[in-house]
């Protein structure tokens, strides 16, 4: 999403990286804001949901470590560690 000059300046002043803004936009809760705008934020629930999702992803990656999948013509032939 494109940032206005104002948002660009404020994000730099407040330490909001592009990555943080992307997380808020993708995982945040939406509410209506004045002037027909939309407010998106990470509250306690949204934070915990993202942390849980990341923990699951780490567990999956731990199981996938040193694993191999052999494919041919869009078919999985075998898997092994």
C-alpha positions in Angstrom: 0.0 0.0 0.0 1.3 3.5 -0.9 2.0 5.8 2.0 1.2 9.5 1.9 4.1 11.9 2.6 2.6 12.5 6.0 2.4 8.8 6.8 6.0 8.3 5.5 7.3 11.0 7.8 5.3 9.8 10.8 6.3 6.2 10.3 10.0 7.2 10.3 9.6 9.4 13.4 7.7 6.6 15.2 9.9 3.7 14.2 7.3 1.9 12.0 9.0 -0.2 9.4 7.3 -1.3 6.2 7.2 -4.8 7.7 5.3 -3.5 10.8 2.8 -1.7 8.6 2.3 -4.8 6.5 1.7 -6.9 9.6 -0.9 -4.4 10.9 -2.6 -4.2 7.5 -2.7 -8.0 7.1 -3.4 -9.2 10.6 -5.0 -6.2 12.3 -8.6 -5.6 13.3 -10.6 -3.2 11.2 -12.9 -0.5 12.6 -14.6 2.5 11.1 -12.8 5.9 11.5 -14.1 9.4 11.0 -14.5 10.6 7.4 -15.2 7.2 6.0 -11.7 5.9 6.7 -10.8 2.6 8.2 -8.7 2.1 11.4 -6.7 -1.1 11.5 -4.9 -2.0 14.7 -3.2 -4.8 16.5 -4.8 -5.3 19.9 -4.2 -8.0 22.5 -6.3 -10.6 20.6 -4.7 -9.9 17.3 -1.2 -9.9 18.8 -1.9 -13.3 20.5 -3.3 -14.8 17.2 -0.2 -13.8 15.3 2.1 -15.1 18.0 0.3 -18.4 18.0 0.4 -18.6 14.2 4.2 -17.9 14.2 4.8 -20.5 17.0 2.9 -23.1 14.9 5.0 -22.2 11.9 8.2 -22.6 13.9 7.1 -26.1 15.0 6.3 -27.1 11.4 9.7 -25.7 10.3 11.4 -27.7 13.1 9.8 -30.9 11.7 10.7 -29.9 8.1 14.4 -29.3 8.9 16.6 -31.7 7.0 13.6 -33.2 5.2 13.5 -34.0 1.5 10.6 -34.4 -1.0 11.2 -36.1 -4.4 8.8 -35.1 -7.1 8.2 -35.9 -10.8 5.5 -34.5 -13.0 3.7 -32.6 -10.2 3.5 -35.8 -8.1 5.3 -36.5 -4.8 7.1 -39.8 -5.2 8.6 -40.0 -1.7 9.7 -38.1 1.3 12.5 -38.7 3.8 14.9 -37.2 6.3 
